[in-house]
Amino acid sequence: MNNSNIIQLFIKSAEQFPGRHVLLYGDDAITYSELLKDVKQTAAAYSYKGITQGDKVLVFVPMSIDLYRIVLALFYIGACPVFLDEWVSVSRLKKCCEVVPCKALVAGTKLLAAALFIGSLRKIPVKLRTSLQDKSADGIDPVHVNGEETALVTFTTGTTGTPKAANRTNNFLYAQYKALEPLLKNDAQVSFVSLPIVTLINIGLGKTTLLPPKGFTKKWAEVYTQISDDLLRSHADEIICSPSVLLKIVPHATGCAHNIKHVFTGGGAVFPHDAQKITNTFPGARATVVYGSTEAEPISHIDMDVLLATDIAAIQEYGLPVGTISIAAQCAVIPVTDKPIGPVSAREWQELILKPGDAGEIVVSGEHVLKGYVNNESAVKQQKINVAGTIWHRTGDAGRMDADGKLYLLGPHKEIIHHEGITYYPLITSYLCSVITATSGAALLLMNGQLVLVIESARQLEGVILNAAMDQLKLQAAAVRYVDSIPRDKRHNTKVDYEQLRALLDS
């Protein structure tokens, strides 16, 4: 790029593929050249309203063509979009706005009206309608930016404490693009994408992206029938989404499955039984699981065919395979601790790294790995390690690496249970339990010193089946509880929400 503003990736795509559709949304479609014109007109309107380089702008717009027009327009003038999850509570919203004060709010008419009654939004000086554009403008040029300026702010999952605002700099976004490019640059003509950051990558690659239909985030059942219809109508040949979304598409995908050549999923663990459902549904596709996080995407990836060849005994002994480390990343495993680490010298770091096969916390570094958080030094101190000037990110995940550099996941280290001389990794134990008992899910936790196995089932299991699972998983001392549905995280609906689960069990 001739400057650090990642808008140049979009402009380059618009020059190469002006007549190609960039976004499809329901019955609407827009080409690269049309979107570029709209972006320039929106950027001009924002500049007229006083939005300048470096300004933070809170964007409350559902996934749509408008969303990407607005985000790209803010990039164009060097302003910084700020995103919150739409399910955020008012108290959490207030905390987020305190961490990242914003000069402007972009939202639909209803939310702008509601903002008058929400103090944290009412304080934002400039209010901008979603539809705002200056139709008379066409000559505005993109601004040049510093690579280390904040380009985009997103908040990591969490409901308590000081919110962690991911500081996605211009350099970070471009490095993330380059790290994902080898995985996503392929012969796909139309990609269905439910992960917003991947849509930006697709735009940089000049691909056509099919957006999820209206109501997608509310997880209505009929949405997945609509997605299948959209996949067929648009001739989509690629799917990129979280495991929970992908598995909800699978039962509805018979009509469009033969078109799909590529499947990518990430944002949650994928075990062999789910990989089997996916590969059975899309037999002609190359299916890949990407392991990463908000702060580091990608870390590693694995073909589902390799995952399918892994038996449960190997997973019980070693963990869930998540594959080969990204060429853009360096990865290591260090001892688990709740305390901050560093700064450390290169020699001290080498002494800290565990030998192959040992379980510990997965850490990662690279240009595409987030270096810090906005206005949250305690989070930086806790989750970043300065190793002789190189920043390593602590993923919070337990895992191990083998002698060949392959990575295995054991789940969040804060969930590890040490009980009566045995170490339990709930992610692994829960999966194995659900396989052995043929139930839809399970969870393991410690409550008041008692090991508790929670099984997602409307009825109690037969004693023989339950006892077999308890014996194999060394859970003879555990109490067993049944629930109709195990609460899961709101972002990807894949990880157990242990806080909600405890509240459910206490009720």
ABEGO torsion letter per residue (X at the ends): XABABAAAAAAAAAAABAABBABBBEABBBBAAAAAAAAAAAAAAAAAAGBBBGBBBBBBBBBBAAAAAAAAAAAAAGBBBBBBBAABBAAAAAAAAAABBBABBBBBAAAAAAAAABAAAAABABBBBAABBBAABAABBBBBBBAABBABBBBBBEABEBBBBBBBBAAAAAAAAAAAAAAABBABABBBBABAAAAAAAAAAGBBBBBBBBGAAAGBAAAAAAAAAAAAAAGBABBBBBAAAAAAAAAAAAAAAAABABBBBBGBBBBAAAAAAAAAABAABBBBBBBBBAABOBABBBBAAAAAABBAAAAAAAEBBAEBBBAABBBBBBBBBABBBOBBBAAAAAAABBBBGBBBBBBBBEAABBABBBGBAAAAAAABBBBGGBBBBBAGBBBBBBAAGBBBBAEBAAABBBBGGBBBBAAAAAAAAAAAAGBABBBBBBBGGBBBBBBBBABBBBAAAAAAAAAAAGAAABBBBBBABBBBBAAAGABBBAAAAAAAAAX
